[in-house]
């Protein structure tokens, strides 16, 4: 039985307010919760049992999959206290069923990747590895931990985030997917916080264990920020990234129950959710519009997320903005990039503008 663990315990603080009430892996990406895209990919790789390592809003994962009827067994390992990445993996490993030498796939719950999981499993077996890490190359690795390897792919060390370009001895970074020999998982200390990046992996290399990197140029994106989140969803829809749940590339994904005016332009891999209403001459480009959202005539939304049950007034302009659920943006607002509106907030007409407006100030009596 091929088994896997998905790490889904994080609070997703970089994506707030979207994650105020929903764990990051359960956010809608290209028409499905992101974790369903990961599950579909694992099933394509032959996985029959997956363990969710949960913590934040853990019960919502069971709710999401309560009617899941496909041929996959799902177990839930809940952290009562924070255990770190290594501790979460060790806690989830208690629920695995395979033998000591069985390979176990481990995925971070916020990484969108084009990695061929069957290929990395085959490489792991061929090298008789204790651990295989998926590595990707980035143009500027200073925001990541570096993982240099030798000519055979064997990992030499794990380096903290470099402060200067001169310290970047490699452009290879940890890409958030691993294959562990089951017995190596069981050796991680139990019931305490453990960092797999700072403790487990360096110790294994120091002990001379067989730790290898599997480096590819496949699509890779960390969905942890709002802009990366909307870009990842758009890339799945347009076909730049792939998922078994997305049948064919398209310019947009519009729910059958949504109402879109014929003069509206929905482009760039945008998503329009259930029962959304998109008005005349609206532009939605590379954005995510949630369920029951109303976008009034002439509004423009670029690279933004409008969460469910919210409304955008006529002729308003949003770029790189996050609008929380049950919020209202009045007419003729112009919201600046990086702005995040909390759930339930209301902005009156012309309440926020980056550029000037010719509308006179109200008379004070």
WOWOBEL-V752055 format. One record per helix or strand of 2 or more residues. SS is the DSSP state (hx for helix, st for strand). FROM is the first residue (numbers start at 0). LEN is the number of residues. If there is no record, write none. Layout:
ss=SS from=FROM len=LEN
ss=SS from=FROM len=LEN
This chain:
ss=st from=1 len=6
ss=hx from=12 len=3
ss=hx from=23 len=3
ss=st from=27 len=2
ss=st from=31 len=2
ss=hx from=33 len=11
ss=st from=46 len=8
ss=hx from=58 len=6
ss=st from=72 len=6
ss=hx from=83 len=10
ss=st from=102 len=6
ss=st from=110 len=3
ss=hx from=116 len=10
ss=st from=130 len=7
ss=hx from=140 len=3
ss=st from=153 len=2
ss=hx from=164 len=3
ss=st from=171 len=10
ss=hx from=181 len=5
ss=hx from=195 len=11
ss=st from=210 len=6
ss=st from=219 len=3
ss=hx from=225 len=13
ss=st from=251 len=3
ss=st from=258 len=2
ss=st from=264 len=3
ss=st from=269 len=3
ss=st from=276 len=2
ss=st from=282 len=3
ss=st from=287 len=2
ss=st from=293 len=2
ss=st from=299 len=3
ss=st from=304 len=2
ss=st from=310 len=2
ss=st from=316 len=3
ss=st from=321 len=2
ss=st from=327 len=2
ss=st from=333 len=2
ss=st from=339 len=2
ss=st from=345 len=2
